[in-house]
Amino acid sequence: MEKLNINDLNHFIESRKSDVERIIARDRKSERIVRMRKRDIDEQKILDILCVKRWEKTEENGKVKYITERKWYYEFD
């Protein structure tokens, strides 16, 4: 097995970085982009409010039908 020092490894990584990034960008088109950072508290609260309002709107429009307490029918567009 060949031994590498950290400088050689860093040089190898830098030399291949643009090719690897190009391949990743090309293959990523059809896949969902994964979020890398956590949402901050304000963003979480705003998204919760938006989700609740969207749910209430679908209830008002009659798109949600409660079959039992744990079973619902959601008319998905």
PyMOL Python script that loads the backbone (N, CA, C, O; Angstrom):
from pymol import cmd

cmd.read_pdbstr("""\
ATOM      1  N   MET A   1       0.836  -1.168   0.000  1.00  0.00           N
ATOM      2  CA  MET A   1       0.000   0.000   0.000  1.00  0.00           C
ATOM      3  C   MET A   1       0.891   1.244   0.000  1.00  0.00           C
ATOM      4  O   MET A   1       1.886   1.313   0.721  1.00  0.00           O
ATOM      5  N   GLU A   2       0.518   2.203  -0.807  1.00  0.00           N
ATOM      6  CA  GLU A   2       1.320   3.410  -0.948  1.00  0.00           C
ATOM      7  C   GLU A   2       0.985   4.408   0.155  1.00  0.00           C
ATOM      8  O   GLU A   2      -0.182   4.614   0.487  1.00  0.00           O
ATOM      9  N   LYS A   3       2.011   5.019   0.711  1.00  0.00           N
ATOM     10  CA  LYS A   3       1.790   6.015   1.760  1.00  0.00           C
ATOM     11  C   LYS A   3       1.767   7.402   1.134  1.00  0.00           C
ATOM     12  O   LYS A   3       2.545   7.699   0.228  1.00  0.00           O
ATOM     13  N   LEU A   4       0.868   8.246   1.626  1.00  0.00           N
ATOM     14  CA  LEU A   4       0.747   9.627   1.172  1.00  0.00           C
ATOM     15  C   LEU A   4       0.850  10.549   2.370  1.00  0.00           C
ATOM     16  O   LEU A   4       0.354  10.244   3.454  1.00  0.00           O
ATOM     17  N   ASN A   5       1.487  11.659   2.162  1.00  0.00           N
ATOM     18  CA  ASN A   5       1.426  12.643   3.242  1.00  0.00           C
ATOM     19  C   ASN A   5       0.244  13.571   2.964  1.00  0.00           C
ATOM     20  O   ASN A   5      -0.359  13.508   1.893  1.00  0.00           O
ATOM     21  N   ILE A   6      -0.073  14.398   3.894  1.00  0.00           N
ATOM     22  CA  ILE A   6      -1.274  15.221   3.801  1.00  0.00           C
ATOM     23  C   ILE A   6      -1.188  16.233   2.660  1.00  0.00           C
ATOM     24  O   ILE A   6      -2.207  16.557   2.050  1.00  0.00           O
ATOM     25  N   ASN A   7      -0.005  16.730   2.368  1.00  0.00           N
ATOM     26  CA  ASN A   7       0.153  17.689   1.270  1.00  0.00           C
ATOM     27  C   ASN A   7      -0.118  17.049  -0.085  1.00  0.00           C
ATOM     28  O   ASN A   7      -0.765  17.652  -0.941  1.00  0.00           O
ATOM     29  N   ASP A   8       0.376  15.830  -0.281  1.00  0.00           N
ATOM     30  CA  ASP A   8       0.105  15.117  -1.526  1.00  0.00           C
ATOM     31  C   ASP A   8      -1.383  14.810  -1.674  1.00  0.00           C
ATOM     32  O   ASP A   8      -1.945  14.916  -2.765  1.00  0.00           O
ATOM     33  N   LEU A   9      -2.003  14.434  -0.581  1.00  0.00           N
ATOM     34  CA  LEU A   9      -3.429  14.146  -0.607  1.00  0.00           C
ATOM     35  C   LEU A   9      -4.225  15.398  -0.953  1.00  0.00           C
ATOM     36  O   LEU A   9      -5.131  15.344  -1.785  1.00  0.00           O
ATOM     37  N   ASN A  10      -3.899  16.519  -0.325  1.00  0.00           N
ATOM     38  CA  ASN A  10      -4.591  17.769  -0.629  1.00  0.00           C
ATOM     39  C   ASN A  10      -4.389  18.186  -2.083  1.00  0.00           C
ATOM     40  O   ASN A  10      -5.320  18.672  -2.725  1.00  0.00           O
ATOM     41  N   HIS A  11      -3.196  18.002  -2.596  1.00  0.00           N
ATOM     42  CA  HIS A  11      -2.924  18.331  -3.996  1.00  0.00           C
ATOM     43  C   HIS A  11      -3.753  17.438  -4.929  1.00  0.00           C
ATOM     44  O   HIS A  11      -4.305  17.919  -5.918  1.00  0.00           O
ATOM     45  N   PHE A  12      -3.837  16.149  -4.616  1.00  0.00           N
ATOM     46  CA  PHE A  12      -4.637  15.227  -5.420  1.00  0.00           C
ATOM     47  C   PHE A  12      -6.112  15.629  -5.404  1.00  0.00           C
ATOM     48  O   PHE A  12      -6.773  15.622  -6.443  1.00  0.00           O
ATOM     49  N   ILE A  13      -6.619  15.974  -4.235  1.00  0.00           N
ATOM     50  CA  ILE A  13      -8.024  16.381  -4.107  1.00  0.00           C
ATOM     51  C   ILE A  13      -8.287  17.646  -4.920  1.00  0.00           C
ATOM     52  O   ILE A  13      -9.286  17.723  -5.634  1.00  0.00           O
ATOM     53  N   GLU A  14      -7.407  18.635  -4.819  1.00  0.00           N
ATOM     54  CA  GLU A  14      -7.577  19.883  -5.563  1.00  0.00           C
ATOM     55  C   GLU A  14      -7.506  19.665  -7.068  1.00  0.00           C
ATOM     56  O   GLU A  14      -8.219  20.325  -7.823  1.00  0.00           O
ATOM     57  N   SER A  15      -6.658  18.751  -7.508  1.00  0.00           N
ATOM     58  CA  SER A  15      -6.523  18.510  -8.944  1.00  0.00           C
ATOM     59  C   SER A  15      -7.758  17.829  -9.530  1.00  0.00           C
ATOM     60  O   SER A  15      -8.058  18.025 -10.707  1.00  0.00           O
ATOM     61  N   ARG A  16      -8.479  17.035  -8.741  1.00  0.00           N
ATOM     62  CA  ARG A  16      -9.666  16.316  -9.221  1.00  0.00           C
ATOM     63  C   ARG A  16     -10.966  17.001  -8.874  1.00  0.00           C
ATOM     64  O   ARG A  16     -12.028  16.557  -9.309  1.00  0.00           O
ATOM     65  N   LYS A  17     -10.912  18.084  -8.092  1.00  0.00           N
ATOM     66  CA  LYS A  17     -12.113  18.710  -7.549  1.00  0.00           C
ATOM     67  C   LYS A  17     -13.055  19.210  -8.640  1.00  0.00           C
ATOM     68  O   LYS A  17     -14.260  18.972  -8.556  1.00  0.00           O
ATOM     69  N   SER A  18     -12.545  19.893  -9.655  1.00  0.00           N
ATOM     70  CA  SER A  18     -13.424  20.454 -10.688  1.00  0.00           C
ATOM     71  C   SER A  18     -14.106  19.345 -11.493  1.00  0.00           C
ATOM     72  O   SER A  18     -15.279  19.470 -11.844  1.00  0.00           O
ATOM     73  N   ASP A  19     -13.385  18.270 -11.786  1.00  0.00           N
ATOM     74  CA  ASP A  19     -14.005  17.161 -12.516  1.00  0.00           C
ATOM     75  C   ASP A  19     -15.114  16.509 -11.709  1.00  0.00           C
ATOM     76  O   ASP A  19     -16.186  16.209 -12.234  1.00  0.00           O
ATOM     77  N   VAL A  20     -14.850  16.295 -10.449  1.00  0.00           N
ATOM     78  CA  VAL A  20     -15.844  15.656  -9.583  1.00  0.00           C
ATOM     79  C   VAL A  20     -17.069  16.550  -9.411  1.00  0.00           C
ATOM     80  O   VAL A  20     -18.198  16.062  -9.450  1.00  0.00           O
ATOM     81  N   GLU A  21     -16.860  17.851  -9.223  1.00  0.00           N
ATOM     82  CA  GLU A  21     -17.997  18.770  -9.077  1.00  0.00           C
ATOM     83  C   GLU A  21     -18.822  18.818 -10.354  1.00  0.00           C
ATOM     84  O   GLU A  21     -20.048  18.901 -10.287  1.00  0.00           O
ATOM     85  N   ARG A  22     -18.181  18.767 -11.506  1.00  0.00           N
ATOM     86  CA  ARG A  22     -18.897  18.756 -12.775  1.00  0.00           C
ATOM     87  C   ARG A  22     -19.749  17.502 -12.911  1.00  0.00           C
ATOM     88  O   ARG A  22     -20.891  17.577 -13.365  1.00  0.00           O
ATOM     89  N   ILE A  23     -19.213  16.365 -12.525  1.00  0.00           N
ATOM     90  CA  ILE A  23     -19.960  15.109 -12.595  1.00  0.00           C
ATOM     91  C   ILE A  23     -21.148  15.136 -11.636  1.00  0.00           C
ATOM     92  O   ILE A  23     -22.243  14.699 -11.988  1.00  0.00           O
ATOM     93  N   ILE A  24     -20.934  15.642 -10.443  1.00  0.00           N
ATOM     94  CA  ILE A  24     -22.025  15.720  -9.459  1.00  0.00           C
ATOM     95  C   ILE A  24     -23.123  16.646  -9.960  1.00  0.00           C
ATOM     96  O   ILE A  24     -24.304  16.311  -9.865  1.00  0.00           O
ATOM     97  N   ALA A  25     -22.749  17.811 -10.494  1.00  0.00           N
ATOM     98  CA  ALA A  25     -23.741  18.762 -11.002  1.00  0.00           C
ATOM     99  C   ALA A  25     -24.512  18.175 -12.173  1.00  0.00           C
ATOM    100  O   ALA A  25     -25.714  18.411 -12.295  1.00  0.00           O
ATOM    101  N   ARG A  26     -23.854  17.420 -13.030  1.00  0.00           N
ATOM    102  CA  ARG A  26     -24.521  16.822 -14.184  1.00  0.00           C
ATOM    103  C   ARG A  26     -25.518  15.755 -13.745  1.00  0.00           C
ATOM    104  O   ARG A  26     -26.611  15.667 -14.306  1.00  0.00           O
ATOM    105  N   ASP A  27     -25.166  14.956 -12.767  1.00  0.00           N
ATOM    106  CA  ASP A  27     -26.022  13.860 -12.333  1.00  0.00           C
ATOM    107  C   ASP A  27     -27.103  14.296 -11.364  1.00  0.00           C
ATOM    108  O   ASP A  27     -28.035  13.532 -11.113  1.00  0.00           O
ATOM    109  N   ARG A  28     -27.015  15.475 -10.820  1.00  0.00           N
ATOM    110  CA  ARG A  28     -27.942  15.925  -9.795  1.00  0.00           C
ATOM    111  C   ARG A  28     -29.253  16.458 -10.362  1.00  0.00           C
ATOM    112  O   ARG A  28     -30.196  16.654  -9.596  1.00  0.00           O
ATOM    113  N   LYS A  29     -29.356  16.695 -11.636  1.00  0.00           N
ATOM    114  CA  LYS A  29     -30.512  17.351 -12.246  1.00  0.00           C
ATOM    115  C   LYS A  29     -31.834  16.730 -11.846  1.00  0.00           C
ATOM    116  O   LYS A  29     -32.781  17.453 -11.534  1.00  0.00           O
ATOM    117  N   SER A  30     -31.923  15.416 -11.845  1.00  0.00           N
ATOM    118  CA  SER A  30     -33.197  14.760 -11.590  1.00  0.00           C
ATOM    119  C   SER A  30     -33.443  14.460 -10.112  1.00  0.00           C
ATOM    120  O   SER A  30     -34.550  14.076  -9.736  1.00  0.00           O
ATOM    121  N   GLU A  31     -32.437  14.628  -9.287  1.00  0.00           N
ATOM    122  CA  GLU A  31     -32.591  14.279  -7.883  1.00  0.00           C
ATOM    123  C   GLU A  31     -32.925  15.509  -7.042  1.00  0.00           C
ATOM    124  O   GLU A  31     -32.619  16.640  -7.420  1.00  0.00           O
ATOM    125  N   ARG A  32     -33.539  15.274  -5.932  1.00  0.00           N
ATOM    126  CA  ARG A  32     -33.861  16.342  -4.999  1.00  0.00           C
ATOM    127  C   ARG A  32     -32.580  16.806  -4.304  1.00  0.00           C
ATOM    128  O   ARG A  32     -31.752  15.990  -3.899  1.00  0.00           O
ATOM    129  N   ILE A  33     -32.431  18.097  -4.174  1.00  0.00           N
ATOM    130  CA  ILE A  33     -31.264  18.637  -3.495  1.00  0.00           C
ATOM    131  C   ILE A  33     -31.484  18.528  -1.992  1.00  0.00           C
ATOM    132  O   ILE A  33     -32.498  18.992  -1.469  1.00  0.00           O
ATOM    133  N   VAL A  34     -30.547  17.923  -1.315  1.00  0.00           N
ATOM    134  CA  VAL A  34     -30.649  17.709   0.119  1.00  0.00           C
ATOM    135  C   VAL A  34     -30.191  18.967   0.836  1.00  0.00           C
ATOM    136  O   VAL A  34     -29.165  19.556   0.497  1.00  0.00           O
ATOM    137  N   ARG A  35     -30.954  19.358   1.812  1.00  0.00           N
ATOM    138  CA  ARG A  35     -30.660  20.551   2.575  1.00  0.00           C
ATOM    139  C   ARG A  35     -29.513  20.270   3.540  1.00  0.00           C
ATOM    140  O   ARG A  35     -29.542  19.279   4.270  1.00  0.00           O
ATOM    141  N   MET A  36     -28.515  21.130   3.547  1.00  0.00           N
ATOM    142  CA  MET A  36     -27.345  20.899   4.372  1.00  0.00           C
ATOM    143  C   MET A  36     -27.373  21.640   5.708  1.00  0.00           C
ATOM    144  O   MET A  36     -26.769  21.183   6.677  1.00  0.00           O
ATOM    145  N   ARG A  37     -28.053  22.755   5.769  1.00  0.00           N
ATOM    146  CA  ARG A  37     -28.063  23.505   7.022  1.00  0.00           C
ATOM    147  C   ARG A  37     -29.398  23.325   7.720  1.00  0.00           C
ATOM    148  O   ARG A  37     -30.414  23.068   7.075  1.00  0.00           O
ATOM    149  N   LYS A  38     -29.393  23.459   9.018  1.00  0.00           N
ATOM    150  CA  LYS A  38     -30.629  23.355   9.780  1.00  0.00           C
ATOM    151  C   LYS A  38     -31.421  24.642   9.626  1.00  0.00           C
ATOM    152  O   LYS A  38     -30.847  25.718   9.460  1.00  0.00           O
ATOM    153  N   ARG A  39     -32.719  24.528   9.680  1.00  0.00           N
ATOM    154  CA  ARG A  39     -33.569  25.719   9.619  1.00  0.00           C
ATOM    155  C   ARG A  39     -33.481  26.447  10.952  1.00  0.00           C
ATOM    156  O   ARG A  39     -33.425  25.821  12.011  1.00  0.00           O
ATOM    157  N   ASP A  40     -33.468  27.771  10.891  1.00  0.00           N
ATOM    158  CA  ASP A  40     -33.441  28.523  12.140  1.00  0.00           C
ATOM    159  C   ASP A  40     -34.845  28.538  12.751  1.00  0.00           C
ATOM    160  O   ASP A  40     -35.812  28.161  12.088  1.00  0.00           O
ATOM    161  N   ILE A  41     -34.960  28.962  13.982  1.00  0.00           N
ATOM    162  CA  ILE A  41     -36.211  28.896  14.740  1.00  0.00           C
ATOM    163  C   ILE A  41     -37.315  29.700  14.060  1.00  0.00           C
ATOM    164  O   ILE A  41     -38.451  29.235  13.968  1.00  0.00           O
ATOM    165  N   ASP A  42     -36.991  30.904  13.580  1.00  0.00           N
ATOM    166  CA  ASP A  42     -38.004  31.728  12.925  1.00  0.00           C
ATOM    167  C   ASP A  42     -38.520  31.078  11.649  1.00  0.00           C
ATOM    168  O   ASP A  42     -39.718  31.117  11.368  1.00  0.00           O
ATOM    169  N   GLU A  43     -37.627  30.486  10.885  1.00  0.00           N
ATOM    170  CA  GLU A  43     -38.035  29.824   9.661  1.00  0.00           C
ATOM    171  C   GLU A  43     -38.940  28.629   9.969  1.00  0.00           C
ATOM    172  O   GLU A  43     -39.907  28.388   9.247  1.00  0.00           O
ATOM    173  N   GLN A  44     -38.639  27.886  11.024  1.00  0.00           N
ATOM    174  CA  GLN A  44     -39.482  26.756  11.422  1.00  0.00           C
ATOM    175  C   GLN A  44     -40.873  27.220  11.806  1.00  0.00           C
ATOM    176  O   GLN A  44     -41.867  26.604  11.420  1.00  0.00           O
ATOM    177  N   LYS A  45     -40.949  28.312  12.568  1.00  0.00           N
ATOM    178  CA  LYS A  45     -42.257  28.828  12.994  1.00  0.00           C
ATOM    179  C   LYS A  45     -43.079  29.293  11.804  1.00  0.00           C
ATOM    180  O   LYS A  45     -44.278  29.026  11.726  1.00  0.00           O
ATOM    181  N   ILE A  46     -42.425  29.998  10.867  1.00  0.00           N
ATOM    182  CA  ILE A  46     -43.136  30.492   9.690  1.00  0.00           C
ATOM    183  C   ILE A  46     -43.650  29.329   8.845  1.00  0.00           C
ATOM    184  O   ILE A  46     -44.789  29.363   8.380  1.00  0.00           O
ATOM    185  N   LEU A  47     -42.829  28.304   8.642  1.00  0.00           N
ATOM    186  CA  LEU A  47     -43.268  27.150   7.867  1.00  0.00           C
ATOM    187  C   LEU A  47     -44.400  26.397   8.560  1.00  0.00           C
ATOM    188  O   LEU A  47     -45.310  25.903   7.894  1.00  0.00           O
ATOM    189  N   ASP A  48     -44.356  26.305   9.884  1.00  0.00           N
ATOM    190  CA  ASP A  48     -45.455  25.684  10.630  1.00  0.00           C
ATOM    191  C   ASP A  48     -46.752  26.449  10.430  1.00  0.00           C
ATOM    192  O   ASP A  48     -47.803  25.848  10.210  1.00  0.00           O
ATOM    193  N   ILE A  49     -46.683  27.770  10.506  1.00  0.00           N
ATOM    194  CA  ILE A  49     -47.877  28.607  10.317  1.00  0.00           C
ATOM    195  C   ILE A  49     -48.434  28.427   8.904  1.00  0.00           C
ATOM    196  O   ILE A  49     -49.645  28.298   8.720  1.00  0.00           O
ATOM    197  N   LEU A  50     -47.545  28.418   7.907  1.00  0.00           N
ATOM    198  CA  LEU A  50     -47.993  28.240   6.528  1.00  0.00           C
ATOM    199  C   LEU A  50     -48.658  26.880   6.322  1.00  0.00           C
ATOM    200  O   LEU A  50     -49.665  26.781   5.620  1.00  0.00           O
ATOM    201  N   CYS A  51     -48.102  25.838   6.929  1.00  0.00           N
ATOM    202  CA  CYS A  51     -48.686  24.494   6.803  1.00  0.00           C
ATOM    203  C   CYS A  51     -50.061  24.417   7.456  1.00  0.00           C
ATOM    204  O   CYS A  51     -50.979  23.810   6.904  1.00  0.00           O
ATOM    205  N   VAL A  52     -50.206  25.027   8.623  1.00  0.00           N
ATOM    206  CA  VAL A  52     -51.496  25.021   9.316  1.00  0.00           C
ATOM    207  C   VAL A  52     -52.531  25.774   8.505  1.00  0.00           C
ATOM    208  O   VAL A  52     -53.667  25.319   8.372  1.00  0.00           O
ATOM    209  N   LYS A  53     -52.148  26.930   7.957  1.00  0.00           N
ATOM    210  CA  LYS A  53     -53.085  27.711   7.135  1.00  0.00           C
ATOM    211  C   LYS A  53     -53.483  26.957   5.873  1.00  0.00           C
ATOM    212  O   LYS A  53     -54.642  27.011   5.464  1.00  0.00           O
ATOM    213  N   ARG A  54     -52.541  26.256   5.251  1.00  0.00           N
ATOM    214  CA  ARG A  54     -52.858  25.466   4.055  1.00  0.00           C
ATOM    215  C   ARG A  54     -53.815  24.336   4.411  1.00  0.00           C
ATOM    216  O   ARG A  54     -54.738  24.047   3.649  1.00  0.00           O
ATOM    217  N   TRP A  55     -53.605  23.687   5.570  1.00  0.00           N
ATOM    218  CA  TRP A  55     -54.490  22.606   6.002  1.00  0.00           C
ATOM    219  C   TRP A  55     -55.899  23.151   6.268  1.00  0.00           C
ATOM    220  O   TRP A  55     -56.887  22.538   5.865  1.00  0.00           O
ATOM    221  N   GLU A  56     -55.989  24.303   6.947  1.00  0.00           N
ATOM    222  CA  GLU A  56     -57.300  24.892   7.214  1.00  0.00           C
ATOM    223  C   GLU A  56     -58.014  25.265   5.912  1.00  0.00           C
ATOM    224  O   GLU A  56     -59.230  25.106   5.807  1.00  0.00           O
ATOM    225  N   LYS A  57     -57.280  25.750   4.939  1.00  0.00           N
ATOM    226  CA  LYS A  57     -57.870  26.113   3.651  1.00  0.00           C
ATOM    227  C   LYS A  57     -58.411  24.884   2.936  1.00  0.00           C
ATOM    228  O   LYS A  57     -59.488  24.943   2.342  1.00  0.00           O
ATOM    229  N   THR A  58     -57.681  23.764   2.981  1.00  0.00           N
ATOM    230  CA  THR A  58     -58.167  22.548   2.333  1.00  0.00           C
ATOM    231  C   THR A  58     -59.404  22.003   3.053  1.00  0.00           C
ATOM    232  O   THR A  58     -60.299  21.445   2.419  1.00  0.00           O
ATOM    233  N   GLU A  59     -59.449  22.166   4.372  1.00  0.00           N
ATOM    234  CA  GLU A  59     -60.656  21.760   5.104  1.00  0.00           C
ATOM    235  C   GLU A  59     -61.849  22.614   4.695  1.00  0.00           C
ATOM    236  O   GLU A  59     -62.950  22.098   4.504  1.00  0.00           O
ATOM    237  N   GLU A  60     -61.629  23.920   4.562  1.00  0.00           N
ATOM    238  CA  GLU A  60     -62.721  24.820   4.170  1.00  0.00           C
ATOM    239  C   GLU A  60     -63.218  24.511   2.758  1.00  0.00           C
ATOM    240  O   GLU A  60     -64.413  24.621   2.485  1.00  0.00           O
ATOM    241  N   ASN A  61     -62.321  24.132   1.875  1.00  0.00           N
ATOM    242  CA  ASN A  61     -62.699  23.829   0.497  1.00  0.00           C
ATOM    243  C   ASN A  61     -63.287  22.427   0.348  1.00  0.00           C
ATOM    244  O   ASN A  61     -63.726  22.056  -0.741  1.00  0.00           O
ATOM    245  N   GLY A  62     -63.301  21.660   1.408  1.00  0.00           N
ATOM    246  CA  GLY A  62     -63.890  20.323   1.378  1.00  0.00           C
ATOM    247  C   GLY A  62     -63.001  19.265   0.764  1.00  0.00           C
ATOM    248  O   GLY A  62     -63.494  18.218   0.345  1.00  0.00           O
ATOM    249  N   LYS A  63     -61.721  19.506   0.699  1.00  0.00           N
ATOM    250  CA  LYS A  63     -60.817  18.519   0.113  1.00  0.00           C
ATOM    251  C   LYS A  63     -60.400  17.455   1.110  1.00  0.00           C
ATOM    252  O   LYS A  63     -59.846  16.426   0.720  1.00  0.00           O
ATOM    253  N   VAL A  64     -60.658  17.686   2.400  1.00  0.00           N
ATOM    254  CA  VAL A  64     -60.340  16.709   3.436  1.00  0.00           C
ATOM    255  C   VAL A  64     -61.648  16.150   3.975  1.00  0.00           C
ATOM    256  O   VAL A  64     -62.529  16.895   4.405  1.00  0.00           O
ATOM    257  N   LYS A  65     -61.760  14.820   3.945  1.00  0.00           N
ATOM    258  CA  LYS A  65     -62.953  14.173   4.486  1.00  0.00           C
ATOM    259  C   LYS A  65     -62.488  13.221   5.571  1.00  0.00           C
ATOM    260  O   LYS A  65     -61.615  12.383   5.344  1.00  0.00           O
ATOM    261  N   TYR A  66     -63.068  13.353   6.739  1.00  0.00           N
ATOM    262  CA  TYR A  66     -62.694  12.522   7.878  1.00  0.00           C
ATOM    263  C   TYR A  66     -63.549  11.256   7.867  1.00  0.00           C
ATOM    264  O   TYR A  66     -64.758  11.318   8.092  1.00  0.00           O
ATOM    265  N   ILE A  67     -62.928  10.121   7.607  1.00  0.00           N
ATOM    266  CA  ILE A  67     -63.633   8.842   7.580  1.00  0.00           C
ATOM    267  C   ILE A  67     -63.797   8.343   9.007  1.00  0.00           C
ATOM    268  O   ILE A  67     -64.913   8.052   9.436  1.00  0.00           O
ATOM    269  N   THR A  68     -62.704   8.241   9.743  1.00  0.00           N
ATOM    270  CA  THR A  68     -62.719   7.965  11.177  1.00  0.00           C
ATOM    271  C   THR A  68     -61.726   8.940  11.800  1.00  0.00           C
ATOM    272  O   THR A  68     -61.191   9.818  11.123  1.00  0.00           O
ATOM    273  N   GLU A  69     -61.490   8.775  13.092  1.00  0.00           N
ATOM    274  CA  GLU A  69     -60.569   9.673  13.771  1.00  0.00           C
ATOM    275  C   GLU A  69     -59.152   9.570  13.200  1.00  0.00           C
ATOM    276  O   GLU A  69     -58.427  10.562  13.133  1.00  0.00           O
ATOM    277  N   ARG A  70     -58.772   8.368  12.793  1.00  0.00           N
ATOM    278  CA  ARG A  70     -57.417   8.159  12.281  1.00  0.00           C
ATOM    279  C   ARG A  70     -57.346   7.971  10.771  1.00  0.00           C
ATOM    280  O   ARG A  70     -56.254   7.831  10.221  1.00  0.00           O
ATOM    281  N   LYS A  71     -58.480   7.966  10.100  1.00  0.00           N
ATOM    282  CA  LYS A  71     -58.488   7.801   8.650  1.00  0.00           C
ATOM    283  C   LYS A  71     -59.106   9.034   8.014  1.00  0.00           C
ATOM    284  O   LYS A  71     -60.192   9.480   8.384  1.00  0.00           O
ATOM    285  N   TRP A  72     -58.367   9.574   7.033  1.00  0.00           N
ATOM    286  CA  TRP A  72     -58.861  10.737   6.310  1.00  0.00           C
ATOM    287  C   TRP A  72     -58.772  10.463   4.830  1.00  0.00           C
ATOM    288  O   TRP A  72     -58.002   9.612   4.386  1.00  0.00           O
ATOM    289  N   TYR A  73     -59.560  11.185   4.077  1.00  0.00           N
ATOM    290  CA  TYR A  73     -59.429  11.190   2.639  1.00  0.00           C
ATOM    291  C   TYR A  73     -59.028  12.601   2.234  1.00  0.00           C
ATOM    292  O   TYR A  73     -59.706  13.573   2.566  1.00  0.00           O
ATOM    293  N   TYR A  74     -57.927  12.699   1.519  1.00  0.00           N
ATOM    294  CA  TYR A  74     -57.417  14.001   1.103  1.00  0.00           C
ATOM    295  C   TYR A  74     -57.457  14.042  -0.415  1.00  0.00           C
ATOM    296  O   TYR A  74     -56.780  13.257  -1.080  1.00  0.00           O
ATOM    297  N   GLU A  75     -58.247  14.954  -0.961  1.00  0.00           N
ATOM    298  CA  GLU A  75     -58.350  15.095  -2.410  1.00  0.00           C
ATOM    299  C   GLU A  75     -57.118  15.848  -2.899  1.00  0.00           C
ATOM    300  O   GLU A  75     -56.994  17.058  -2.713  1.00  0.00           O
ATOM    301  N   PHE A  76     -56.224  15.114  -3.517  1.00  0.00           N
ATOM    302  CA  PHE A  76     -54.956  15.669  -3.962  1.00  0.00           C
ATOM    303  C   PHE A  76     -55.053  16.079  -5.416  1.00  0.00           C
ATOM    304  O   PHE A  76     -55.446  15.281  -6.268  1.00  0.00           O
ATOM    305  N   ASP A  77     -54.694  17.321  -5.702  1.00  0.00           N
ATOM    306  CA  ASP A  77     -54.790  17.815  -7.092  1.00  0.00           C
ATOM    307  C   ASP A  77     -53.653  17.338  -7.929  1.00  0.00           C
ATOM    308  O   ASP A  77     -53.582  17.660  -9.115  1.00  0.00           O
TER     309      ASP A  77
END
""", "prot")
cmd.dss("prot")
cmd.show_as("cartoon", "prot")
cmd.util.cbc("prot")
cmd.orient("prot")
